Amino acid sequence: MSVRIENVVTSGTFSLDGGTWDVDNNVWLVGDDDEVLVIDPAHDAEAIRAAVGDRRVTAIVCTHGHDDHIGAARDLAETAKAPVWLHPADRMLWDVVHPDAAPDADLADGQEFAVGDVTLTAVHTPGHSPGGVCLSAPALGAVFSGDTLFAGGPGATGRSFSDFPTIIDSIRDRLLTLPPETVVHTGHGDTTTIGAERPHLQEWVDRGH
């Protein structure tokens, strides 16, 4: 049974450093008719549950700990009976949102997740946050980039726990080395490809944003 990629867009807010912004988030589902992996359970657990349907949730993977990417994690985990994975370097962000419930498992570079007949591999890509992680799925020709790489450039690094040189290193060394046809499924906005973004690396460095 073939594995497919599904997208649920949820809306809410992102808060950090005393500011709050309205955001639309991409929640990604990777699976077949029987089981599914959920990436970045944002804002609306009910909308995610509706997309999952009666499939078994194998894992809930958070690409990083910002509140707009983890807000529905515990609610979804409780009903789906699935573990929540987060890189421990982002635990301080998680604890602001879910102070009474830890993630179920520590995400680490190289961690593999099998769903259907496909394997996704965690790639540690710090910069937007210390524990930022992407999920690479070569069999699907895809990478799920969270807020590390977008159509048009790197994720924001102007707030606490972020660092521009670090995110550039992550993108250059861990993402732009993927095949150019790899589709980049982002945390917000439109998809892109590695080939579309790779030529612009130096522009991003020169802009320093």
Phi, psi and chi 1 to 4 in degrees:
 res  aa     phi    psi   chi1   chi2   chi3   chi4
   1 MET       -  127.3 -161.8  173.8  -62.2      -
   2 SER   -76.9  139.6   59.8      -      -      -
   3 VAL   -82.6  139.4  168.6      -      -      -
   4 ARG  -129.5  163.4   59.5 -170.6 -179.2  -88.2
   5 ILE  -108.4  127.7  -62.7  169.0      -      -
   6 GLU  -122.3  150.5  -59.6  162.1   60.7      -
   7 ASN  -123.7  129.5  178.0 -141.7      -      -
   8 VAL  -118.4  123.7  179.3      -      -      -
   9 VAL   -97.9  122.7  178.5      -      -      -
  10 THR  -118.4  153.8   61.7      -      -      -
  11 SER  -121.8  145.2  -60.5      -      -      -
  12 GLY  -177.3 -142.6      -      -      -      -
  13 THR  -129.4  158.1   60.3      -      -      -
  14 PHE  -121.5  127.6  163.1   57.8      -      -
  15 SER  -126.5  133.7  -62.1      -      -      -
  16 LEU  -165.3  145.2 -171.0   66.6      -      -
  17 ASP    57.3   32.1  -63.1  -19.8      -      -
  18 GLY    85.5   -1.0      -      -      -      -
  19 GLY  -111.5  155.9      -      -      -      -
  20 THR  -135.8  134.7  -62.8      -      -      -
  21 TRP  -130.5  144.9  -59.6  -95.3      -      -
  22 ASP   -76.8  134.2  -67.6  -32.1      -      -
  23 VAL  -140.9  151.6  -72.3      -      -      -
  24 ASP  -109.1  130.4  -63.9  -33.7      -      -
  25 ASN  -114.8  144.0  -77.2   62.6      -      -
  26 ASN   -89.5  120.3  -69.8  -39.5      -      -
  27 VAL  -101.9  126.8 -178.2      -      -      -
  28 TRP  -107.9  133.7  -62.6  102.1      -      -
  29 LEU  -115.0  128.2  -82.6   56.1      -      -
  30 VAL  -122.6  117.8 -177.4      -      -      -
  31 GLY   176.8 -170.6      -      -      -      -
  32 ASP  -121.3 -155.0   54.9   22.9      -      -
  33 ASP   -76.3  -12.6  -71.0  -16.0      -      -
  34 ASP  -107.4  -37.1  -62.7  -39.0      -      -
  35 GLU  -143.9  158.3   60.0 -177.2   21.7      -
  36 VAL  -151.6  144.5   64.1      -      -      -
  37 LEU  -103.2  133.1  172.8   82.9      -      -
  38 VAL  -106.0  128.0  176.7      -      -      -
  39 ILE  -112.1  122.9  -58.6  170.0      -      -
  40 ASP    62.3   77.5  -74.6  -13.9      -      -
  41 PRO   -74.4   89.4   28.4  -34.3      -      -
  42 ALA   -98.2  131.0      -      -      -      -
  43 HIS    67.6  -55.2  -52.4  -57.4      -      -
  44 ASP  -128.1   90.4 -171.9  -15.9      -      -
  45 ALA   -61.2  -35.4      -      -      -      -
  46 GLU   -65.3  -40.6 -166.0   53.2   48.0      -
  47 ALA   -64.5  -36.8      -      -      -      -
  48 ILE   -69.8  -42.5  -58.8  167.7      -      -
  49 ARG   -60.0  -39.2  -84.9 -167.3  -75.4  -91.0
  50 ALA   -63.2  -38.3      -      -      -      -
  51 ALA   -71.8  -34.5      -      -      -      -
  52 VAL   -68.6  -38.9  167.9      -      -      -
  53 GLY    66.7 -135.8      -      -      -      -
  54 ASP   -95.8   14.2   59.5    1.6      -      -
  55 ARG   -75.1  153.0  -68.9  177.6  -71.8  179.8
  56 ARG   -79.4  129.9 -179.1  174.8   70.5   90.3
  57 VAL   -87.3  118.0  177.6      -      -      -
  58 THR   -79.8  -34.5   59.1      -      -      -
  59 ALA  -166.2  156.5      -      -      -      -
  60 ILE  -118.9  112.5  -59.7  164.6      -      -
  61 VAL  -110.8  124.7 -179.0      -      -      -
  62 CYS  -100.8  122.2  -57.2      -      -      -
  63 THR   -69.1  -24.2   60.8      -      -      -
  64 HIS  -165.8  178.6   61.5  -67.2      -      -
  65 GLY   -98.7    8.6      -      -      -      -
  66 HIS   -63.4  146.4  -75.2  154.3      -      -
  67 ASP   -61.2  -28.5   62.7   -6.4      -      -
  68 ASP   -76.0   -7.9   58.1  -37.9      -      -
  69 HIS  -106.4  -12.0  -71.6 -104.2      -      -
  70 ILE  -124.2    0.1   65.6  169.6      -      -
  71 GLY   -56.9  -37.2      -      -      -      -
  72 ALA   -97.8    8.8      -      -      -      -
  73 ALA   -61.9  -49.2      -      -      -      -
  74 ARG   -71.0  -39.9  -69.4  -94.8   47.0  111.2
  75 ASP   -59.8  -48.6 -174.1  -15.8      -      -
  76 LEU   -64.8  -41.6 -176.5   63.8      -      -
  77 ALA   -61.8  -38.7      -      -      -      -
  78 GLU   -66.4  -39.1  -73.5  166.7   11.4      -
  79 THR   -83.1  -32.9   55.7      -      -      -
  80 ALA   -85.4  -13.9      -      -      -      -
  81 LYS    55.6   45.6  -57.5  -66.2 -172.7  -86.6
  82 ALA  -124.9  149.1      -      -      -      -
  83 PRO   -77.8  144.9   28.8  -34.4      -      -
  84 VAL   -97.6  128.0  177.3      -      -      -
  85 TRP  -109.2  135.2  -67.7   73.7      -      -
  86 LEU  -149.6  142.3  177.5   77.8      -      -
  87 HIS   -67.5  133.0 -165.7  -74.2      -      -
  88 PRO   -62.3  -20.9   18.3  -29.8      -      -
  89 ALA   -68.3  -13.3      -      -      -      -
  90 ASP  -105.9   15.0  -87.3   10.1      -      -
  91 ARG   -61.9  -33.1  179.4   63.3 -172.0  -88.0
  92 MET   -64.7  -29.7   71.5  -69.4 -172.3      -
  93 LEU   -75.1  -42.0  -66.9  165.1      -      -
  94 TRP   -58.2  -44.4  169.9  -82.1      -      -
  95 ASP   -64.6  -23.7  -73.6  -14.0      -      -
  96 VAL   -67.7  -37.0  172.6      -      -      -
  97 VAL   -87.5  -42.1 -178.6      -      -      -
  98 HIS  -125.8   68.5  -57.9  -68.7      -      -
  99 PRO   -66.3  -20.2   23.4  -33.5      -      -
 100 ASP  -105.3    4.8  -59.7  -38.9      -      -
 101 ALA  -147.5  114.8      -      -      -      -
 102 ALA   -76.5  158.9      -      -      -      -
 103 PRO   -59.0  156.7  -18.8   30.1      -      -
 104 ASP   -81.1  -25.4  -61.6  -62.4      -      -
 105 ALA  -151.9  147.2      -      -      -      -
 106 ASP   -86.5  122.4  -73.8  -16.7      -      -
 107 LEU   -80.0  137.8 -164.6   52.5      -      -
 108 ALA  -137.9  155.3      -      -      -      -
 109 ASP   -55.6  129.7 -171.6   65.9      -      -
 110 GLY    91.8   -8.7      -      -      -      -
 111 GLN   -58.9  133.5  174.8   71.7   44.6      -
 112 GLU  -110.1  142.9  -66.7 -174.6  -16.6      -
 113 PHE  -126.5  121.6  -62.9   90.6      -      -
 114 ALA   -98.8  132.4      -      -      -      -
 115 VAL  -143.6  127.0   59.2      -      -      -
 116 GLY    58.2 -130.0      -      -      -      -
 117 ASP  -106.2   23.4   55.8   -1.3      -      -
 118 VAL  -121.2  146.4  166.3      -      -      -
 119 THR  -116.5  131.0  -61.2      -      -      -
 120 LEU  -107.1  138.2  -65.7   84.4      -      -
 121 THR  -119.0  130.6  -57.3      -      -      -
 122 ALA   -74.0  135.0      -      -      -      -
 123 VAL  -123.7  112.9 -178.5      -      -      -
 124 HIS   -69.6  120.4 -174.6 -151.6      -      -
 125 THR  -132.0   71.0   52.3      -      -      -
 126 PRO   -66.2  163.0   25.9  -35.2      -      -
 127 GLY   141.6  -60.2      -      -      -      -
 128 HIS   -66.5  -36.8 -178.9   67.0      -      -
 129 SER  -151.6  161.2   67.4      -      -      -
 130 PRO   -62.4  -32.0  -22.2   32.7      -      -
 131 GLY  -103.5   22.5      -      -      -      -
 132 GLY   -60.5  136.3      -      -      -      -
 133 VAL  -138.2  140.7  169.5      -      -      -
 134 CYS  -108.5  160.7  -60.8      -      -      -
 135 LEU  -119.7  118.6  -70.4  172.4      -      -
 136 SER   -98.6  131.1  176.5      -      -      -
 137 ALA  -129.1   80.2      -      -      -      -
 138 PRO   -56.9  -35.3  -22.8   32.3      -      -
 139 ALA   -65.1  -23.5      -      -      -      -
 140 LEU   -99.8   -1.3  -62.2  174.8      -      -
 141 GLY    62.0   37.9      -      -      -      -
 142 ALA  -140.2  154.8      -      -      -      -
 143 VAL  -137.7  138.3   62.2      -      -      -
 144 PHE  -102.0  110.1  -59.8   87.5      -      -
 145 SER   -98.1    0.3   64.5      -      -      -
 146 GLY    54.2 -130.2      -      -      -      -
 147 ASP  -108.2   23.9  -73.7    1.6      -      -
 148 THR   -82.0  -44.9  -63.6      -      -      -
 149 LEU  -135.9  132.2  178.6   63.1      -      -
 150 PHE  -120.9  172.4  -67.8  104.5      -      -
 151 ALA   -66.5  107.6      -      -      -      -
 152 GLY   109.6   -2.4      -      -      -      -
 153 GLY   148.2 -174.8      -      -      -      -
 154 PRO   -75.2  162.0   26.3  -33.0      -      -
 155 GLY   -66.1  163.9      -      -      -      -
 156 ALA   -64.8  144.5      -      -      -      -
 157 THR  -133.3   24.5   52.8      -      -      -
 158 GLY   -94.2    6.8      -      -      -      -
 159 ARG  -121.8  179.5  -58.3 -173.3 -176.2  104.1
 160 SER   -55.0  144.4  -67.0      -      -      -
 161 PHE    70.0   11.8  -47.7  115.3      -      -
 162 SER  -113.7  161.5   63.7      -      -      -
 163 ASP  -155.9  122.7 -176.5   72.7      -      -
 164 PHE   -65.8  -50.5 -179.1   73.7      -      -
 165 PRO   -57.3  -34.3  -25.4   35.2      -      -
 166 THR   -68.1  -42.4  -59.2      -      -      -
 167 ILE   -68.4  -34.6 -158.0  171.1      -      -
 168 ILE   -63.5  -43.9  -71.1  -65.0      -      -
 169 ASP   -59.9  -43.8  -72.7  -13.0      -      -
 170 SER   -61.5  -46.0  -67.3      -      -      -
 171 ILE   -65.8  -45.9  -67.8  170.1      -      -
 172 ARG   -65.2  -44.8 -178.1 -173.3   59.8 -121.4
 173 ASP   -89.5  -26.7  -61.2  -20.1      -      -
 174 ARG  -111.7  -26.7  -52.3  -56.8  -52.9  -87.3
 175 LEU  -109.8  -46.8  -64.0 -177.4      -      -
 176 LEU   -70.6   -6.7  -62.3 -174.0      -      -
 177 THR   -83.1   -9.1   52.9      -      -      -
 178 LEU   -72.4  160.6  -64.2  170.2      -      -
 179 PRO   -56.2  142.3  -25.7   34.2      -      -
 180 PRO   -60.8  -26.4   17.9  -29.9      -      -
 181 GLU   -81.2   -3.6   65.2  -86.2   13.1      -
 182 THR   -59.7  126.9  -57.5      -      -      -
 183 VAL   -82.7  130.7  176.1      -      -      -
 184 VAL   -99.1  110.9 -177.8      -      -      -
 185 HIS   -94.5  110.5  -63.3  -79.2      -      -
 186 THR   -93.2  167.7   61.1      -      -      -
 187 GLY   -75.5  -22.9      -      -      -      -
 188 HIS  -145.4  145.5  -52.5  -88.9      -      -
 189 GLY    78.7 -159.0      -      -      -      -
 190 ASP   -80.6  156.4  -63.5  -27.2      -      -
 191 THR   -73.6  164.4   59.2      -      -      -
 192 THR  -146.4 -166.5 -176.8      -      -      -
 193 THR  -131.1  158.7   65.2      -      -      -
 194 ILE   -59.8  -41.5  -67.1  -63.3      -      -
 195 GLY   -63.6  -32.7      -      -      -      -
 196 ALA   -72.5  -31.0      -      -      -      -
 197 GLU   -92.2  -29.7  -58.0  -53.7  -38.8      -
 198 ARG   -55.9  -41.0 -174.6 -177.8  -70.6  156.7
 199 PRO   -66.2  -12.2  -19.7   32.4      -      -
 200 HIS  -100.8    4.8  -57.4  -68.6      -      -
 201 LEU   -54.8  -48.0  176.8   64.8      -      -
 202 GLN   -65.2  -34.0 -168.4   56.7   48.1      -
 203 GLU   -60.5  -42.9  -62.9  170.2   27.2      -
 204 TRP   -63.3  -42.5  -54.3  -25.0      -      -
 205 VAL   -62.7  -44.1  172.9      -      -      -
 206 ASP   -65.2  -36.5  -67.7  -17.0      -      -
 207 ARG   -71.9  -32.2  -75.3 -157.4  -51.7 -100.6
 208 GLY    62.4   36.2      -      -      -      -
 209 HIS  -109.6      -   76.3   93.6      -      -
